[in-house]
Amino acid sequence: MSDDKTKTGGQDRELISLSEDYEARDWAEKFGVSEDEVRAAVQKVGNRAEDVERELGRA
């Protein structure tokens, strides 16, 4: 399934997809960390934004 950039909200805000560079950049900005930290957290806990936020100590 391709990433439809015209559809935002809902599931788009719950999951972090690292297949697009802008996603890593945007989530890193939201969490106040580097893109590498976001990628490492996703590798460790999966792609649920809530879990990544908790892993990064932001929740």
CYANA upper distance limits for C-alpha pairs under 8 A (distance plus 0.5 A):
  8 THR  CA     12 ASP  CA      6.27
  8 THR  CA     13 ARG  CA      8.05
  9 GLY  CA     13 ARG  CA      5.99
 10 GLY  CA     14 GLU  CA      7.26
 11 GLN  CA     15 LEU  CA      6.81
 12 ASP  CA     16 ILE  CA      8.05
 13 ARG  CA     49 ALA  CA      7.81
 14 GLU  CA     48 ARG  CA      6.33
 14 GLU  CA     49 ALA  CA      5.77
 14 GLU  CA     50 GLU  CA      7.62
 15 LEU  CA     47 ASN  CA      5.93
 15 LEU  CA     48 ARG  CA      5.12
 15 LEU  CA     49 ALA  CA      5.77
 16 ILE  CA     23 GLU  CA      7.50
 16 ILE  CA     24 ALA  CA      8.25
 16 ILE  CA     27 TRP  CA      8.13
 16 ILE  CA     42 VAL  CA      8.27
 16 ILE  CA     47 ASN  CA      5.47
 16 ILE  CA     48 ARG  CA      6.73
 16 ILE  CA     49 ALA  CA      6.39
 17 SER  CA     23 GLU  CA      6.85
 17 SER  CA     24 ALA  CA      8.10
 17 SER  CA     47 ASN  CA      7.36
 18 LEU  CA     23 GLU  CA      6.58
 18 LEU  CA     24 ALA  CA      6.30
 18 LEU  CA     39 ARG  CA      7.83
 19 SER  CA     23 GLU  CA      8.29
 20 GLU  CA     24 ALA  CA      7.66
 21 ASP  CA     25 ARG  CA      6.90
 22 TYR  CA     26 ASP  CA      6.43
 23 GLU  CA     27 TRP  CA      6.55
 24 ALA  CA     28 ALA  CA      6.44
 24 ALA  CA     35 GLU  CA      6.00
 24 ALA  CA     38 VAL  CA      7.21
 24 ALA  CA     39 ARG  CA      7.70
 25 ARG  CA     29 GLU  CA      6.73
 25 ARG  CA     34 SER  CA      8.45
 25 ARG  CA     35 GLU  CA      6.29
 26 ASP  CA     30 LYS  CA      6.70
 27 TRP  CA     31 PHE  CA      6.61
 27 TRP  CA     35 GLU  CA      8.25
 27 TRP  CA     38 VAL  CA      7.71
 28 ALA  CA     32 GLY  CA      6.26
 28 ALA  CA     33 VAL  CA      5.53
 28 ALA  CA     34 SER  CA      5.89
 28 ALA  CA     35 GLU  CA      5.68
 28 ALA  CA     37 GLU  CA      8.21
 28 ALA  CA     38 VAL  CA      6.52
 29 GLU  CA     33 VAL  CA      7.01
 29 GLU  CA     34 SER  CA      8.12
 31 PHE  CA     53 GLU  CA      7.49
 31 PHE  CA     56 LEU  CA      8.35
 31 PHE  CA     58 ARG  CA      7.34
 33 VAL  CA     37 GLU  CA      6.78
 33 VAL  CA     38 VAL  CA      7.61
 34 SER  CA     38 VAL  CA      7.04
 35 GLU  CA     39 ARG  CA      6.71
 36 ASP  CA     40 ALA  CA      6.59
 37 GLU  CA     41 ALA  CA      6.60
 37 GLU  CA     56 LEU  CA      8.42
 38 VAL  CA     42 VAL  CA      6.67
 38 VAL  CA     52 VAL  CA      7.87
 38 VAL  CA     56 LEU  CA      8.45
 39 ARG  CA     43 GLN  CA      6.71
 40 ALA  CA     44 LYS  CA      6.73
 41 ALA  CA     45 VAL  CA      6.51
 41 ALA  CA     46 GLY  CA      7.94
 41 ALA  CA     52 VAL  CA      6.17
 41 ALA  CA     55 GLU  CA      6.87
 41 ALA  CA     56 LEU  CA      7.48
 42 VAL  CA     46 GLY  CA      5.17
 42 VAL  CA     47 ASN  CA      5.68
 42 VAL  CA     48 ARG  CA      8.44
 42 VAL  CA     52 VAL  CA      6.62
 43 GLN  CA     47 ASN  CA      8.35
 45 VAL  CA     51 ASP  CA      6.90
 45 VAL  CA     52 VAL  CA      6.98
 45 VAL  CA     55 GLU  CA      7.91
 46 GLY  CA     51 ASP  CA      7.79
 46 GLY  CA     52 VAL  CA      7.76
 47 ASN  CA     51 ASP  CA      7.99
 47 ASN  CA     52 VAL  CA      7.40
 48 ARG  CA     52 VAL  CA      6.82
 49 ALA  CA     53 GLU  CA      6.47
 50 GLU  CA     54 ARG  CA      6.74
 50 GLU  CA     59 ALA  CA      8.31
 51 ASP  CA     55 GLU  CA      6.64
 52 VAL  CA     56 LEU  CA      6.65
 53 GLU  CA     57 GLY  CA      6.87
 53 GLU  CA     58 ARG  CA      5.79
 53 GLU  CA     59 ALA  CA      6.19
 54 ARG  CA     58 ARG  CA      6.22
 54 ARG  CA     59 ALA  CA      5.34
